[in-house]
Amino acid sequence: MRIGLAYDLKEAITELPSSDDALEEYDSAETVEFIAAALEAEGHSVVRLGGGRQFLLNILPEHVDFVFNIAEGRGNYRSREAQVPSVLEMLDIPYSGSGPQCLAICLDKPLTKKLVAMAGVLTPQWQVITDKQELGQLADGSFPFPAIVKPAYEGSSKGIRLSSVVDNPEQAIDAVERLLENYRQPVMLEEFIVGDEVTVGIIGNFPPKVVGIMRILPKRKDGYFVYSLEVKRDYLNLVDYECPARLERKVLQNLELSSLSTFKVLGCRDFARLDFRINADGVPYFIEINPLSGLGSYSDLVIMAKEVGQTHQELITGILNAALERHPQCLGV
């Protein structure tokens, strides 16, 4: 089969970054080459389509049978992850991963939380601030602290730092004001659940299955632990990964049930990774979902797969097979 590979490389972005984490969600050349090699090892020929304008210039003349999509999209739009899948659907080209509607919803953290909460999944209390005129709402003392402040439409921990947890309205106002200015989008103030950080990986569709539950443990236990950008950039020195997570059976069952329910209600396909916080009573709280989670060697889903005995190659193959199961017409190509 002739498979197109859609991706956004860090080095392909020529615009001046608006912040030091502006390119965080884009991939490295090493990741693209590994995925291409993994697909070729399954007997397929791979066409590198790239992303943005390069993708648009390549997709018509290359005549691919299927697209393996890891493109994050361009710009600061909350629907940017839906850009490549939308083009592919218009051209009637099958592809891996979730559809445009799902990807657009899941990058919008407040909207995702509304839908998940309506499905009965616990998520921390939150409030959205769209401009500086609304900052006065934070001073009335009604919101529970500690809280964490984050951009409303970002992934890859963009805008989430070790200093993002705030203890009072004054700190919250300062933090929200900075994010409004730096990220040019609404900011979400979310109740901070003090406890374990856990991430859950899902692969498949009929039915989707939890492939791993991983606890992220800080090596230094001082103050609030946030799985922040600084931590992810230096994860080898700052955290340990425990997978399978050594949590009580009931907690693990609740995590699995909440993850699969969230995957279904948001319309995810093929693979996803979900983040939770576990409070002192062992109750999991849904934080966010990434239906286009990273597939580089340093990414949480890949680390999790390796911890449960799956190779990086097997993970890529599993995602491809899940997608092809939805498109049986491609199997004979």
Buried (B, 14 or more C-beta within 10 A) or exposed (E): BEBBBBBBBBEBBEEEEEBEBBBBBBBBEEBBEBBBEBBEEBEBEBBBBBBBEBBBEBBEEEEBBBBBBBBBBBEBBBBBBBBBBBBBBEEEBBBBBBBBBBBBBBBBBBBBBBBBBEBEBBBBEBBBBEEEEBBEBBEEEEBEBBBBBBBBBBBBBBBBBBEBBBEEBEBBBEBBBBBBEBBEBBBBBBBBBEBBBBBBBBBBBEEBBBBBBBBBBBEEEEEBBBBBBBBBEEBEEBBEBBBEBEBEEEBBEBBBBBBBBBBEBBBBBBBBBBBBBBBEEEBBBBBBBBBBBBBBEBBBBBBBBBBEEBEBBEBBBBBBBBBBBBBEEBEEE
